[in-house]
Amino acid sequence: MATEVQNHSDQSVTALVGGIVTDFQDLLKQQLQLARQEVQADLTKGKDAVMALALGVGILLLGATPLCFALVHLLHWLSLPPGVVADPSHLPLWGCFAIVGGLLTAVGASVAFLGKKKLDTLHPLDQTAHALNENLEWKTTPK
């Protein structure tokens, strides 16, 4: 009769250990799925941030071009002899270039700044790494 109880307790311990191992394997599978989903979400966020940053830099470069032309026309305007009117309009050509270039540069800088902020908020695999560290500490820390 004592051997029957002992065999029963051996089987239940084996079943418990087997259940723990199975649960741990299931937990690791779930964490890998979480990691995949998190990587996909981070890639999407990263792609959006890089697109915004690239768009901002492109607009910034587009705005820098008229500013360069404005400087050339300003130099030409400043080098005119006194009394000579090169442009009969009220606003000199360099001023027009400066206004357009300044506006484009401001818009480009704003979009690039927003893209940079989005990129800075990207923290790939933070949740998964934290959960995995907790599980490994639980597994390796004796009680």
Buried (B, 14 or more C-beta within 10 A) or exposed (E): EEEEEEEEEEEEEEEEEEEEEEEEEEBEEEBEEBBEEBEEEBEEBBEBBBEBBEBBBEBBEBBBBBBEBBBEBBEBBEEEEEEEEEBEEEEBBBBBBBEBBBEBBEBBBEBBEBBBEBBEEBEBEEEBBEBBEEBEEEEEEEE
